[in-house]
Amino acid sequence: RARTQRVNLTRRLLSAPQLDDSTPTGSGEEENEVVSEWGTDQRKVGEDGVYKWHDEIAVELNGWKADEAAMLSGARFSVLAGPVAKLERALTQFFLDSLGKKGYTEMSVPFIVGRSVLEGTGQLPKFEDDLFKVNHLVNGEDGFLIPTAEVPLTNLFKGGILDEKALPIAVTALTPCFRAEAGSYGRDTRGLMRQHQFTKCEMVKITSPETSAAEHEETTRHAEELLEALGLPYRRMKLCSGDLGFSARICYDLEVWLPGQQAYREISSISNCHDFQVRCGFLFPRPPPPQAAFSSPSTSANWCEQIPIRRGAWGSASRASPPRVRRRLGPFSPTRSTAQASRSGARWWRCWRLTRTARAASTCLRS
């Protein structure tokens, strides 16, 4: 029964919303807000059919092999050739080099991960239908192809205790991404759109709570600067509550103007996930040593204010009373050794540690 309760609690924590106050209220993408625009006067605007779609240009360059891709893997896969394949390689190299100059550490990560890794970044259990599952176990659990490099990049820090002095941590990786895109058949699937496999350059930052908002803005600017360097007109959209992923607190979409469609289409998404990874239980800032909390009465009182008190956990004493006058003390009090800590005391310590880390949560920013 206790195990079932823990599983249910974990699922609730994984799906709990954490909207920022500035996130607009809405039910869908039609209610997203335009934050800024760039290159509006450079857009190629004309009637339908004046400008070609990307797939038409690629075919004329003999750089897109749709029939061969269908023969190999079925619908919504692509084979690029010649100048188009070289263009993809040049763009990804440009992205990696530019981000390296901005302080991002380039990483090379696995393309197959286990179920728990995907749970840590929010893809599971909600989006399992959109993932490609492999028929081999990974670390004794179900294995999946990664839907984005965010998954392995964020999990590089899983279970670690981060020194706040080392923050922010900025990493980037170029990987193929695999998505089943369940439920999107027949919608926006022309050419290279909504492919089951595509290449993406990912940016991930681990920050402190105090700097998360500023780092989110900076990460967004890094993505915008890449588009500006390529001369691509774009606009920044702030997603409303109905269009926001549940793991994100606030999210910007960068939409590029496509002349063939005469419309803006999303090309990049930058989210601030705030303390989501802490609630998932695998990112922890370094807490102070427990013994140091009892160095003085005033320090003890301040330390006590940060601990939730369950009924009966401290006897009849009130929260304002210093721990030295309580009838029952925690397992790491001066009057009890660590070796004497009971099982209930050990659970108390884990509860204290999780609560404290939730208050000083590290933040994950991803693009």
C-alpha positions as CSV (number, residue, x, y, z in Angstrom):
1,R,0.0,0.0,0.0
2,A,2.8,2.4,0.9
3,R,4.5,1.7,-2.4
4,T,1.3,2.4,-4.3
5,Q,0.9,5.7,-2.5
6,R,4.5,6.7,-3.4
7,V,3.9,5.8,-7.1
8,N,0.6,7.8,-7.1
9,L,2.3,10.8,-5.4
10,T,5.2,10.6,-7.9
11,R,2.8,10.7,-10.8
12,R,1.0,13.7,-9.4
13,L,4.3,15.5,-8.9
14,L,5.3,14.7,-12.5
15,S,2.1,16.2,-13.9
16,A,1.7,19.2,-11.5
17,P,1.6,22.5,-13.5
18,Q,3.9,25.3,-12.5
19,L,2.9,28.3,-14.6
20,D,4.7,31.6,-14.3
21,D,2.6,34.6,-13.5
22,S,3.5,36.1,-16.9
23,T,2.2,33.1,-18.8
24,P,-1.0,34.2,-20.7
25,T,-4.2,32.3,-20.1
26,G,-5.5,30.5,-23.1
27,S,-6.8,27.2,-24.5
28,G,-4.6,26.9,-27.7
29,E,-2.0,28.3,-30.0
30,E,-4.4,30.9,-31.3
31,E,-4.1,32.7,-27.9
32,N,-0.3,32.8,-27.8
33,E,1.2,36.3,-27.5
34,V,3.6,38.0,-29.9
35,V,6.5,39.3,-27.9
36,S,8.7,40.7,-30.6
37,E,9.4,40.5,-34.4
38,W,12.6,40.8,-36.4
39,G,13.1,41.3,-40.2
40,T,9.4,42.0,-40.9
41,D,10.3,44.2,-43.8
42,Q,12.5,41.4,-45.3
43,R,9.7,38.9,-45.6
44,K,8.9,37.6,-49.1
45,V,5.2,38.3,-49.3
46,G,3.1,37.3,-52.3
47,E,0.1,35.5,-53.4
48,D,-0.2,31.7,-53.1
49,G,2.1,30.0,-55.6
50,V,4.4,32.9,-56.2
51,Y,7.1,31.4,-53.9
52,K,8.0,27.7,-53.9
53,W,7.9,25.3,-51.0
54,H,11.2,23.9,-49.6
55,D,10.5,20.5,-51.0
56,E,10.0,21.8,-54.6
57,I,13.4,23.7,-54.4
58,A,15.1,20.5,-53.0
59,V,13.7,18.4,-55.8
60,E,14.9,20.8,-58.4
61,L,18.4,20.6,-56.9
62,N,18.2,16.8,-56.9
63,G,18.7,16.9,-53.2
64,W,15.6,15.3,-51.8
65,K,14.9,11.6,-52.4
66,A,11.3,11.1,-51.2
67,D,10.7,7.8,-53.0
68,E,13.9,6.3,-51.9
69,A,13.2,7.3,-48.3
70,A,9.7,5.7,-48.5
71,M,11.3,2.5,-49.9
72,L,13.7,2.3,-47.0
73,S,11.6,3.4,-44.0
74,G,8.1,4.3,-45.1
75,A,6.3,7.7,-44.9
76,R,7.7,10.8,-43.2
77,F,11.4,9.9,-43.6
78,S,13.8,11.7,-45.9
79,V,17.0,11.0,-47.8
80,L,19.0,14.2,-48.5
81,A,21.6,14.3,-51.3
82,G,24.2,16.6,-52.8
83,P,23.8,20.3,-52.0
84,V,20.9,19.8,-49.6
85,A,22.8,17.3,-47.5
86,K,25.8,19.7,-47.5
87,L,23.5,22.5,-46.5
88,E,22.3,20.5,-43.5
89,R,25.9,19.7,-42.4
90,A,27.0,23.4,-42.8
91,L,24.0,24.7,-40.8
92,T,24.6,22.3,-37.9
93,Q,28.3,23.0,-37.8
94,F,27.5,26.7,-37.8
95,F,25.2,26.3,-34.8
96,L,27.7,24.2,-32.8
97,D,30.6,26.6,-33.5
98,S,28.5,29.7,-32.6
99,L,27.2,28.2,-29.3
100,G,30.7,27.1,-28.4
101,K,31.8,30.7,-28.6
102,K,28.9,31.7,-26.3
103,G,30.2,29.3,-23.5
104,Y,28.3,26.1,-24.3
105,T,30.2,22.8,-23.8
106,E,29.6,20.5,-26.8
107,M,28.6,17.0,-25.8
108,S,28.2,13.7,-27.7
109,V,25.5,11.6,-26.1
110,P,23.7,8.2,-26.6
111,F,20.6,8.0,-28.8
112,I,19.0,5.3,-26.8
113,V,17.9,5.8,-23.2
114,G,15.9,3.9,-20.5
115,R,12.4,4.6,-19.2
116,S,13.5,6.3,-16.0
117,V,15.6,8.8,-18.0
118,L,12.6,9.9,-20.0
119,E,10.5,10.1,-16.9
120,G,13.1,12.5,-15.4
121,T,12.5,15.0,-18.3
122,G,8.7,14.6,-18.6
123,Q,8.4,12.6,-21.8
124,L,7.0,9.7,-19.8
125,P,4.5,8.6,-18.9
126,K,2.3,11.2,-20.8
127,F,3.9,11.0,-24.2
128,E,4.8,7.3,-24.6
129,D,2.8,7.1,-27.8
130,D,5.0,9.6,-29.5
131,L,8.2,7.6,-28.7
132,F,10.0,4.8,-30.6
133,K,10.5,1.9,-28.3
134,V,13.4,-0.6,-28.9
135,N,13.2,-4.3,-28.3
136,H,16.2,-4.4,-26.0
137,L,16.4,-3.5,-22.3
138,V,18.5,-0.5,-21.2
139,N,19.8,-0.8,-17.7
140,G,17.1,-3.4,-17.0
141,E,14.2,-1.3,-18.2
142,D,12.4,-0.4,-21.4
143,G,14.6,1.4,-24.0
144,F,13.6,4.2,-26.3
145,L,15.1,6.3,-29.1
146,I,15.6,9.9,-27.9
147,P,13.0,12.4,-29.0
148,T,15.4,15.3,-28.3
149,A,18.9,15.7,-27.0
150,E,17.4,17.4,-24.0
151,V,16.7,14.0,-22.5
152,P,20.3,12.7,-22.2
153,L,21.8,16.2,-21.7
154,T,19.7,16.9,-18.6
155,N,20.1,13.4,-17.2
156,L,23.9,13.8,-17.3
157,F,23.4,15.5,-13.9
158,K,20.9,12.9,-12.6
159,G,21.5,12.1,-8.9
160,G,24.2,14.6,-8.5
161,I,24.6,17.4,-5.9
162,L,25.4,20.6,-7.8
163,D,27.7,23.2,-6.3
164,E,25.9,26.5,-6.8
165,K,29.2,28.2,-7.5
166,A,29.5,26.1,-10.7
167,L,26.2,27.4,-12.1
168,P,25.1,28.1,-14.7
169,I,26.1,24.9,-16.6
170,A,25.6,25.3,-20.3
171,V,25.8,22.3,-22.7
172,T,24.8,21.6,-26.3
173,A,24.6,18.6,-28.5
174,L,23.8,17.7,-32.1
175,T,21.7,14.5,-32.4
176,P,19.1,12.9,-34.5
177,C,15.6,13.0,-32.9
178,F,13.0,10.3,-33.3
179,R,9.3,11.1,-32.8
180,A,6.3,9.0,-33.8
181,E,4.1,12.2,-34.0
182,A,1.0,10.2,-33.1
183,G,-2.2,11.9,-34.0
184,S,-0.6,14.3,-36.5
185,Y,-1.2,12.3,-39.7
186,G,-2.5,14.4,-42.5
187,R,-1.6,17.7,-40.7
188,D,1.4,19.7,-41.8
189,T,3.3,16.7,-43.1
190,R,4.4,18.0,-46.5
191,G,8.1,17.9,-47.3
192,L,10.4,17.9,-44.3
193,M,7.7,18.9,-41.8
194,R,6.8,16.6,-38.9
195,Q,9.3,14.0,-39.8
196,H,9.8,10.8,-37.7
197,Q,13.6,11.5,-37.8
198,F,15.3,14.9,-37.9
199,T,18.6,16.5,-36.8
200,K,18.5,19.1,-34.1
201,C,21.0,21.2,-32.1
202,E,20.0,21.4,-28.5
203,M,20.8,23.9,-25.8
204,V,20.5,23.1,-22.1
205,K,21.3,25.2,-19.1
206,I,21.3,24.3,-15.4
207,T,20.9,27.5,-13.3
208,S,20.1,28.7,-9.8
209,P,16.5,29.8,-9.1
210,E,17.6,33.4,-8.7
211,T,19.1,33.6,-12.2
212,S,16.7,31.3,-14.0
213,A,14.6,34.1,-15.6
214,A,17.7,36.0,-16.8
215,E,19.3,32.9,-18.2
216,H,16.0,32.0,-20.0
217,E,16.1,35.3,-21.7
218,E,19.7,35.0,-22.6
219,T,19.2,31.5,-24.0
220,T,16.4,32.8,-26.1
221,R,18.6,35.6,-27.4
222,H,21.3,33.0,-28.4
223,A,18.7,31.2,-30.6
224,E,17.5,34.5,-32.0
225,E,21.0,35.6,-32.9
226,L,21.5,32.4,-35.0
227,L,18.4,33.2,-37.0
228,E,19.5,36.9,-37.4
229,A,22.9,35.7,-38.7
230,L,21.1,33.7,-41.3
231,G,18.9,36.6,-42.3
232,L,15.7,34.7,-41.5
233,P,12.7,36.9,-40.5
234,Y,11.1,35.6,-37.3
235,R,8.9,36.5,-34.3
236,R,9.0,35.5,-30.7
237,M,5.8,34.0,-29.2
238,K,5.0,33.5,-25.6
239,L,2.9,30.3,-25.2
240,C,-0.3,30.4,-23.3
241,S,-1.3,28.0,-20.6
242,G,-3.2,25.7,-22.9
243,D,-0.3,25.4,-25.4
244,L,2.4,25.0,-22.8
245,G,4.1,21.7,-21.9
246,F,3.4,20.6,-18.4
247,S,7.1,20.5,-17.5
248,A,7.7,24.1,-18.4
249,R,6.9,27.2,-16.4
250,I,7.2,29.6,-19.3
251,C,8.1,29.0,-22.9
252,Y,9.0,31.1,-26.0
253,D,8.6,29.8,-29.5
254,L,10.6,31.3,-32.3
255,E,8.6,31.2,-35.6
256,V,10.3,31.8,-38.9
257,W,8.6,33.2,-42.0
258,L,8.2,30.6,-44.8
259,P,7.5,32.3,-48.1
260,G,6.1,29.1,-49.7
261,Q,3.4,28.9,-47.0
262,Q,3.1,32.7,-46.5
263,A,3.1,32.0,-42.8
264,Y,5.2,31.9,-39.6
265,R,6.2,28.3,-38.5
266,E,7.9,27.3,-35.2
267,I,11.6,26.6,-35.6
268,S,12.8,26.7,-32.0
269,S,11.2,26.4,-28.5
270,I,12.9,27.7,-25.4
271,S,11.4,26.6,-22.0
272,N,12.1,27.5,-18.4
273,C,11.4,24.3,-16.5
274,H,12.2,25.9,-13.1
275,D,12.1,23.2,-10.3
276,F,10.6,20.4,-12.4
277,Q,13.8,18.3,-12.2
278,V,13.9,18.7,-8.4
279,R,10.3,17.5,-8.2
280,C,11.4,14.5,-10.3
281,G,14.0,13.9,-7.7
282,F,17.3,14.0,-9.5
283,L,18.8,17.5,-9.3
284,F,20.0,18.7,-5.9
285,P,22.0,21.8,-4.8
286,R,24.6,21.1,-2.1
287,P,22.9,21.5,1.3
288,P,24.8,22.7,4.4
289,P,26.0,20.0,6.9
290,P,23.2,19.2,9.4
291,Q,25.5,19.6,12.4
292,A,26.2,23.2,11.5
293,A,22.5,24.0,11.9
294,F,22.9,23.8,15.7
295,S,25.8,26.1,16.1
296,S,23.7,28.7,17.9
297,P,20.1,29.2,19.1
298,S,19.4,31.7,16.4
299,T,20.8,29.5,13.7
300,S,18.7,26.6,15.0
301,A,15.5,28.6,14.9
302,N,16.2,29.7,11.3
303,W,17.0,26.2,10.3
304,C,13.8,24.9,12.0
305,E,11.6,27.3,10.0
306,Q,12.7,25.5,6.8
307,I,11.4,22.1,7.9
308,P,7.8,21.0,7.6
309,I,6.6,19.5,10.8
310,R,4.3,16.5,10.6
311,R,1.8,15.7,13.4
312,G,3.8,14.2,16.3
313,A,7.1,14.5,14.6
314,W,8.5,16.9,17.3
315,G,6.4,16.0,20.3
316,S,4.3,18.8,21.8
317,A,6.7,21.6,21.1
318,S,5.8,24.4,18.7
319,R,7.6,25.4,15.4
320,A,9.0,28.5,17.0
321,S,10.8,26.6,19.8
322,P,14.5,25.9,19.1
323,P,15.3,22.2,18.5
324,R,17.3,21.9,21.8
325,V,14.1,22.1,23.9
326,R,12.1,19.5,22.0
327,R,11.3,16.2,23.5
328,R,12.0,14.3,20.2
329,L,14.8,15.4,18.0
330,G,15.8,14.5,14.5
331,P,18.3,11.7,13.8
332,F,21.2,14.1,13.4
333,S,20.7,16.1,16.6
334,P,23.6,16.6,19.0
335,T,22.2,14.0,21.4
336,R,21.9,11.2,18.9
337,S,24.6,9.7,16.6
338,T,24.1,8.9,13.0
339,A,24.4,5.2,13.8
340,Q,21.5,5.4,16.2
341,A,19.1,7.0,13.7
342,S,15.9,4.9,13.4
343,R,14.1,4.1,10.2
344,S,11.6,6.8,10.9
345,G,14.4,9.2,11.5
346,A,16.0,8.3,8.1
347,R,12.7,9.0,6.4
348,W,12.5,12.3,8.3
349,W,16.0,13.2,7.0
350,R,15.0,12.4,3.4
351,C,11.9,14.5,3.8
352,W,13.9,17.4,5.1
353,R,16.4,17.1,2.3
354,L,13.8,17.0,-0.5
355,T,12.0,20.0,1.0
356,R,15.1,22.0,1.3
357,T,16.2,21.2,-2.2
358,A,12.8,22.2,-3.5
359,R,13.2,25.6,-1.9
360,A,16.7,26.0,-3.5
361,A,15.9,24.2,-6.7
362,S,18.2,24.3,-9.7
363,T,16.5,25.3,-13.0
364,C,16.7,23.6,-16.3
365,L,16.5,25.7,-19.4
366,R,16.2,23.9,-22.7
367,S,15.8,24.8,-26.4
